[in-house]
């Protein structure tokens, strides 16, 4: 491959194809951009001219040859196909490219979920066919997944690595498995969020808020689905489900199908989970009493609320023990593992004032289970202690018998620590622990099944979808024992294989 004297060919002038072309122009390469629809070529040209002008590189548009026929790609050293995500269409394109292009031309598909091996099977020279998956927007995001089909040659992989580096990207190599790295590992981010919404655990705004402000994602799953396109996201989910012969972790959700039927595809249609017209979102500003709290907020010595004790101390709540020090206290927080909760609750509950909320962590136990251990559910509030971070939001779950004044006190206590109290329904794993622990689990399955090593998977998820940290690094930070506890809790509550823990998670938890 010699890109110094041969252009880069691109099939498709849509969002991905034009974005890849823009990356190539930024790198100073010559480009052949092919699309059979004149309107698409015109739109692609306008896109390129606009972004080149912003960089002061207007003259580089002359380095693009716009072609309506695939035959126009014959001079290219590498051809990247960025057509719609349909196997039959891609196979038709590759069959034609195989006949048109010289046998030393590398043919790459930008597919996100389809089998590279199956696409290559229609060619006479499958050794030159590989995957080269860019992420949207291609001119911005650094990651490129370079995928080995069953017959792909080492020379083809090396050539695509070189091309990715010329484009200023970070290539990672992997085998031809469903969803590759990013689209596979990211499935729970959308799938669990949709299930939470379908079960009415919280609305889509609240789920996005928890995962953005509580877990640190740049965009929550519903905002991100709207940006990607709900139809595109649903197609990827369905493809993963079908290619894995019905693996329950990838089961599509009826909400996405219903949104597509209604034409609510996200930003591109003006409406998705959010309305992109002139309608303003309702304010979520809280109006809480500013009266002083009547006493300290005390905390148990458990490990399921890392950082909360320091946060309480910074806010001026003195260290004490309700079992030893007399009331009044404003509230008590139980932060242990599920097996330790009952004893800790019995130790303190009789000493708590009737009006003081009893907070109990609920990442690996449901509120309904906690209620069997308390004598006064009128003051019981479950909370997510694993994802308190440095502020933002805290997920709270009210006992069905929670008194109004105790609920107000519970919200005020966390607001005094600079957390936005967000009330959700009782659901296994709550919101952030459920989604993040399933991401960790999926990444562990990818390691177990030889998709890539842990370091590569973590790097891919950070570069490809801007995760705040790699899922396996996240698992180490949370503690694999806690991750396993959350997963086992969800599997027990739902009775579904969807939530089975990867054996690597169990192994790492023991270690």
VEXKELUM-552840 format. One record per residue (C-alpha): x, y, z; residue in three letters. Coordinates in steps of 0.05 Angstrom, whole numbers, plus 5000, padded with zeros to 4 digits. Layout:
# VEXKELUM-552840
   east   north     up   res
      X       Y      Z   ALA
...
This chain:
# VEXKELUM-552840
   east   north     up   res
   5000    5000   5000   UNK
   5026    5068   4981   UNK
   4981    5127   4998   UNK
   5034    5176   4974   UNK
   5015    5166   4901   UNK
   4948    5131   4906   UNK
   4883    5158   4934   UNK
   4839    5131   4989   UNK
   4772    5105   4963   UNK
   4708    5112   5003   UNK
   4640    5081   4986   UNK
   4583    5123   5012   UNK
   4579    5198   5021   UNK
   4534    5197   5082   UNK
   4553    5217   5153   UNK
   4606    5163   5162   UNK
   4635    5164   5092   UNK
   4640    5240   5090   UNK
   4670    5240   5160   UNK
   4723    5190   5140   UNK
   4738    5231   5077   UNK
   4746    5293   5121   UNK
   4796    5256   5165   UNK
   4835    5237   5103   UNK
   4835    5309   5077   UNK
   4859    5335   5144   UNK
   4917    5286   5136   UNK
   4932    5312   5066   UNK
   4911    5249   5028   UNK
   4876    5246   4961   UNK
   4806    5218   4964   UNK
   4756    5185   4917   UNK
   4686    5192   4947   UNK
   4634    5148   4912   UNK
   4559    5148   4920   UNK
   4506    5129   4869   UNK
   4459    5185   4890   UNK
   4476    5255   4864   UNK
   4441    5288   4922   UNK
   4485    5250   4971   UNK
   4548    5270   4935   UNK
   4527    5343   4935   UNK
   4511    5340   5009   UNK
   4578    5306   5023   UNK
   4615    5359   4983   UNK
   4581    5415   5021   UNK
   4599    5381   5087   UNK
   4672    5375   5068   UNK
   4676    5447   5043   UNK
   4644    5473   5107   UNK
   4692    5437   5155   UNK
   4754    5448   5112   UNK
   4738    5523   5112   UNK
   4735    5523   5189   UNK
   4807    5497   5189   UNK
   4831    5545   5134   UNK
   4841    5485   5087   UNK
   4791    5504   5033   UNK
   4839    5487   4976   UNK
   4840    5413   4997   UNK
   4771    5402   4968   UNK
   4809    5397   4901   UNK
   4840    5332   4928   UNK
   4771    5298   4925   UNK
   4745    5261   4863   UNK
   4670    5252   4868   UNK
   4645    5190   4832   UNK
   4576    5160   4820   UNK
   4600    5091   4799   UNK
   4640    5039   4836   UNK
   4687    5034   4776   UNK
   4713    5103   4795   UNK
   4747    5071   4855   UNK
   4795    5028   4814   UNK
   4856    5074   4825   UNK
   4851    5071   4902   UNK
   4902    5034   4944   UNK
   4850    5023   5000   UNK
   4774    5025   4993   UNK
   4732    5035   5056   UNK
   4659    5017   5048   UNK
   4612    5060   5091   UNK
   4545    5039   5062   UNK
   4482    5027   5104   UNK
   4486    4969   5154   UNK
   4454    4915   5111   UNK
   4491    4850   5098   UNK
   4462    4839   5028   UNK
   4480    4909   5006   UNK
   4551    4904   5032   UNK
   4561    4837   4999   UNK
   4538    4865   4932   UNK
   4587    4923   4939   UNK
   4646    4877   4957   UNK
   4631    4829   4902   UNK
   4634    4886   4852   UNK
   4696    4918   4884   UNK
   4731    4850   4881   UNK
   4722    4850   4805   UNK
   4738    4924   4795   UNK
   4799    4936   4840   UNK
   4869    4907   4828   UNK
   4884    4847   4872   UNK
   4933    4887   4915   UNK
   4879    4937   4935   UNK
   4857    4930   5008   UNK
   4781    4927   5017   UNK
   4754    4948   5085   UNK
   4684    4951   5113   UNK
   4663    5002   5164   UNK
   4610    4955   5191   UNK
   4596    4962   5266   UNK
   4564    4894   5279   UNK
   4562    4851   5216   UNK
   4610    4793   5204   UNK
   4672    4813   5164   UNK
   4682    4740   5146   UNK
   4612    4736   5116   UNK
   4623    4800   5076   UNK
   4690    4774   5051   UNK
   4661    4707   5031   UNK
   4630    4736   4967   UNK
   4699    4757   4941   UNK
   4752    4716   4904   UNK
   4807    4746   4947   UNK
   4781    4746   5020   UNK
   4852    4755   5046   UNK
   4850    4829   5027   UNK
   4784    4842   5063   UNK
   4782    4868   5134   UNK
   4741    4911   5180   UNK
   4759    4984   5193   UNK
   4706    5011   5240   UNK
   4707    5086   5253   UNK
   4665    5120   5306   UNK
   4617    5178   5296   UNK
   4639    5233   5284   UNK
   4698    5200   5248   UNK
   4738    5265   5242   UNK
   4736    5275   5318   UNK
   4737    5207   5353   UNK
   4806    5174   5354   UNK
   4789    5100   5357   UNK
   4789    5054   5297   UNK
   4773    4980   5306   UNK
   4814    4938   5256   UNK
   4779    4871   5249   UNK
   4809    4806   5225   UNK
   4762    4763   5184   UNK
   4776    4688   5183   UNK
   4815    4695   5118   UNK
   4844    4765   5128   UNK
   4919    4769   5114   UNK
   4970    4799   5161   UNK
   4990    4847   5105   UNK
   4919    4874   5102   UNK
   4917    4886   5177   UNK
   4985    4920   5177   UNK
   4964    4964   5119   UNK
   4901    4987   5155   UNK
   4940    5001   5219   UNK
   4986    5045   5178   UNK
   4927    5081   5146   UNK
   4893    5093   5213   UNK
   4957    5123   5241   UNK
   4964    5167   5179   UNK
   4894    5193   5195   UNK
   4915    5209   5266   UNK
   4874    5152   5296   UNK
   4889    5099   5348   UNK
   4878    5030   5317   UNK
   4862    4969   5359   UNK
   4862    4899   5329   UNK
   4811    4845   5344   UNK
   4779    4782   5317   UNK
   4714    4779   5279   UNK
   4664    4770   5335   UNK
   4594    4800   5339   UNK
   4597    4874   5355   UNK
   4673    4874   5358   UNK
   4694    4911   5422   UNK
   4656    4976   5429   UNK
   4587    4958   5402   UNK
   4589    4893   5442   UNK
   4613    4920   5509   UNK
   4566    4981   5504   UNK
   4503    4940   5496   UNK
   4484    4942   5570   UNK
   4489    5018   5571   UNK
   4428    5020   5526   UNK
   4395    4953   5542   UNK
   4392    4962   5617   UNK
   4370    5035   5611   UNK
   4313    5014   5566   UNK
   4293    4959   5614   UNK
   4294    5008   5672   UNK
   4249    5055   5632   UNK
   4203    4998   5612   UNK
   4195    4976   5684   UNK
   4182    5048   5705   UNK
   4240    5049   5754   UNK
   4251    5121   5732   UNK
   4237    5165   5671   UNK
   4288    5174   5616   UNK
   4310    5243   5641   UNK
   4324    5215   5710   UNK
   4363    5155   5683   UNK
   4405    5201   5640   UNK
   4417    5248   5699   UNK
   4441    5192   5745   UNK
   4489    5164   5693   UNK
   4516    5232   5673   UNK
   4522    5267   5741   UNK
   4528    5205   5784   UNK
   4571    5158   5742   UNK
   4607    5209   5699   UNK
   4584    5191   5628   UNK
   4586    5250   5580   UNK
   4517    5232   5554   UNK
   4464    5188   5585   UNK
   4438    5129   5544   UNK
   4374    5163   5520   UNK
   4409    5227   5499   UNK
   4461    5184   5464   UNK
   4410    5140   5428   UNK
   4377    5204   5403   UNK
   4444    5228   5376   UNK
   4463    5162   5343   UNK
   4393    5149   5316   UNK
   4345    5103   5351   UNK
   4337    5061   5288   UNK
   4412    5052   5282   UNK
   4420    5033   5355   UNK
   4362    4984   5350   UNK
   4391    4953   5287   UNK
   4457    4941   5323   UNK
   4421    4909   5382   UNK
   4381    4864   5337   UNK
   4443    4844   5298   UNK
   4480    4826   5362   UNK
   4421    4785   5387   UNK
   4414    4747   5321   UNK
   4488    4734   5312   UNK
   4494    4705   5382   UNK
   4434    4660   5372   UNK
   4391    4696   5423   UNK
   4440    4713   5479   UNK
   4394    4746   5531   UNK
   4444    4801   5547   UNK
   4431    4830   5478   UNK
   4355    4822   5474   UNK
   4324    4883   5438   UNK
   4272    4922   5476   UNK
   4202    4936   5451   UNK
   4208    5010   5468   UNK
   4259    5020   5412   UNK
   4213    4984   5363   UNK
   4155    5028   5384   UNK
   4196    5092   5376   UNK
   4215    5071   5306   UNK
   4142    5056   5288   UNK
   4124    5126   5311   UNK
   4180    5157   5269   UNK
   4214    5183   5332   UNK
   4286    5169   5311   UNK
   4322    5222   5352   UNK
   4355    5286   5331   UNK
   4351    5271   5257   UNK
   4274    5268   5260   UNK
   4266    5324   5310   UNK
   4238    5278   5364   UNK
   4264    5217   5400   UNK
   4264    5207   5475   UNK
   4273    5283   5476   UNK
   4237    5336   5435   UNK
   4285    5378   5394   UNK
   4234    5430   5375   UNK
   4220    5493   5415   UNK
   4192    5456   5476   UNK
   4232    5470   5538   UNK
   4247    5414   5587   UNK
   4213    5420   5654   UNK
   4258    5446   5709   UNK
   4280    5395   5761   UNK
   4298    5448   5812   UNK
   4285    5425   5883   UNK
   4250    5469   5935   UNK
   4270    5443   6004   UNK
   4263    5473   6072   UNK
   4324    5511   6096   UNK
   4310    5499   6170   UNK
   4371    5470   6207   UNK
   4374    5395   6214   UNK
   4363    5369   6285   UNK
   4428    5335   6300   UNK
   4483    5296   6265   UNK
   4478    5245   6209   UNK
   4515    5182   6230   UNK
   4544    5127   6186   UNK
   4560    5054   6195   UNK
   4629    5025   6180   UNK
   4607    4987   6117   UNK
   4641    4993   6050   UNK
   4583    5006   6002   UNK
   4586    5082   6006   UNK
   4659    5100   5992   UNK
   4673    5173   6008   UNK
   4608    5187   6044   UNK
   4639    5190   6114   UNK
   4689    5242   6091   UNK
   4634    5281   6057   UNK
   4593    5282   6122   UNK
   4654    5305   6161   UNK
   4667    5362   6111   UNK
   4595    5384   6118   UNK
   4604    5389   6194   UNK
   4567    5327   6216   UNK
   4607    5300   6276   UNK
   4629    5228   6281   UNK
   4588    5189   6332   UNK
   4552    5123   6342   UNK
   4477    5122   6352   UNK
   4482    5057   6391   UNK
   4527    5092   6442   UNK
   4511    5166   6438   UNK
   4442    5192   6457   UNK
   4394    5222   6406   UNK
   4374    5267   6374   UNK
   4405    5251   6307   UNK
   4381    5274   6239   UNK
   4391    5206   6206   UNK
   4433    5143   6203   UNK
   4466    5111   6142   UNK
   4477    5036   6137   UNK
   4530    5020   6084   UNK
   4548    4947   6092   UNK
   4542    4886   6048   UNK
   4475    4851   6044   UNK
   4495    4797   6093   UNK
   4515    4850   6145   UNK
   4454    4895   6140   UNK
   4406    4859   6187   UNK
   4453    4861   6246   UNK
   4472    4934   6235   UNK
   4399    4954   6229   UNK
   4380    4918   6293   UNK
   4439    4951   6329   UNK
   4416    5022   6315   UNK
   4342    5023   6297   UNK
   4315    5025   6368   UNK
   4358    5085   6385   UNK
   4337    5127   6325   UNK
   4286    5182   6334   UNK
   4221    5166   6299   UNK
   4229    5225   6252   UNK
   4300    5209   6231   UNK
   4308    5172   6164   UNK
   4344    5106   6164   UNK
   4385    5103   6099   UNK
   4406    5033   6076   UNK
   4450    5020   6015   UNK
   4412    4981   5961   UNK
   4462    4965   5906   UNK
   4460    4891   5921   UNK
   4394    4885   5959   UNK
   4324    4908   5943   UNK
   4283    4955   5986   UNK
   4231    4901   5995   UNK
   4284    4855   6024   UNK
   4310    4910   6070   UNK
   4239    4920   6096   UNK
   4239    4850   6125   UNK
   4295    4872   6173   UNK
   4265    4938   6198   UNK
   4211    4949   6250   UNK
   4194    5020   6226   UNK
   4190    5023   6150   UNK
   4158    5092   6157   UNK
   4229    5121   6160   UNK
   4265    5073   6112   UNK
   4301    5102   6052   UNK
   4345    5059   6006   UNK
   4402    5094   5969   UNK
   4458    5082   5919   UNK
   4523    5090   5957   UNK
   4569    5061   5903   UNK
   4562    5121   5856   UNK
   4563    5181   5902   UNK
   4628    5207   5872   UNK
   4645    5279   5886   UNK
   4573    5304   5884   UNK
   4521    5308   5830   UNK
   4462    5263   5844   UNK
   4443    5209   5893   UNK
   4390    5157   5876   UNK
   4340    5147   5933   UNK
   4283    5098   5939   UNK
   4226    5111   5987   UNK
   4192    5057   6028   UNK
   4119    5052   6009   UNK
   4103    5073   6081   UNK
   4154    5130   6084   UNK
   4126    5190   6120   UNK
   4124    5256   6082   UNK
   4164    5294   6134   UNK
   4217    5239   6137   UNK
   4223    5240   6061   UNK
   4234    5315   6063   UNK
   4288    5306   6116   UNK
   4321    5251   6074   UNK
   4325    5297   6014   UNK
   4351    5355   6055   UNK
   4407    5313   6086   UNK
   4435    5295   6018   UNK
   4423    5365   5990   UNK
   4464    5392   6048   UNK
   4521    5349   6021   UNK
   4513    5380   5951   UNK
   4477    5321   5922   UNK
   4414    5327   5881   UNK
   4365    5276   5910   UNK
   4333    5236   5855   UNK
   4277    5189   5874   UNK
   4269    5123   5837   UNK
   4227    5061   5845   UNK
   4253    4997   5879   UNK
   4291    4959   5825   UNK
   4348    4908   5828   UNK
   4416    4942   5826   UNK
   4384    5012   5823   UNK
   4408    5053   5763   UNK
   4483    5066   5762   UNK
   4506    5002   5796   UNK
   4462    4961   5750   UNK
   4486    4993   5685   UNK
   4560    4999   5704   UNK
   4565    4929   5734   UNK
   4534    4900   5670   UNK
   4585    4939   5629   UNK
   4641    4909   5672   UNK
   4610    4840   5663   UNK
   4605    4847   5587   UNK
   4678    4870   5583   UNK
   4698    4809   5624   UNK
   4661    4763   5576   UNK
   4698    4797   5518   UNK
   4765    4781   5552   UNK
   4743    4710   5567   UNK
   4722    4698   5495   UNK
   4786    4726   5466   UNK
   4759    4788   5433   UNK
   4817    4829   5460   UNK
   4857    4837   5524   UNK
   4833    4879   5582   UNK
   4878    4939   5567   UNK
   4855    4942   5495   UNK
   4782    4937   5514   UNK
   4788    4993   5565   UNK
   4825    5038   5516   UNK
   4773    5024   5462   UNK
   4715    5043   5507   UNK
   4747    5108   5528   UNK
   4768    5128   5458   UNK
   4708    5101   5420   UNK
   4650    5124   5463   UNK
   4683    5172   5513   UNK
   4670    5130   5575   UNK
   4698    5163   5638   UNK
   4742    5102   5649   UNK
   4750    5033   5620   UNK
   4699    4983   5646   UNK
   4751    4935   5673   UNK
   4789    4991   5708   UNK
   4721    5012   5735   UNK
   4710    4941   5761   UNK
   4776    4944   5798   UNK
   4758    5012   5828   UNK
   4690    4989   5852   UNK
   4719    4922   5873   UNK
   4702    4858   5836   UNK
   4670    4830   5900   UNK
   4620    4887   5899   UNK
   4608    4879   5823   UNK
   4595    4804   5833   UNK
   4548    4819   5891   UNK
   4506    4867   5848   UNK
   4504    4817   5790   UNK
   4484    4759   5834   UNK
   4430    4802   5866   UNK
   4400    4819   5798   UNK
   4403    4747   5775   UNK
   4368    4724   5839   UNK
   4314    4777   5834   UNK
   4299    4768   5760   UNK
   4316    4693   5754   UNK
   4346    4707   5686   UNK
   4410    4685   5651   UNK
   4417    4756   5626   UNK
   4449    4774   5693   UNK
   4495    4714   5701   UNK
   4565    4736   5722   UNK
   4624    4720   5678   UNK
   4669    4668   5710   UNK
   4726    4718   5705   UNK
   4688    4765   5751   UNK
   4682    4708   5802   UNK
   4755    4691   5794   UNK
   4777    4763   5803   UNK
   4731    4772   5863   UNK
   4764    4713   5898   UNK
   4833    4742   5884   UNK
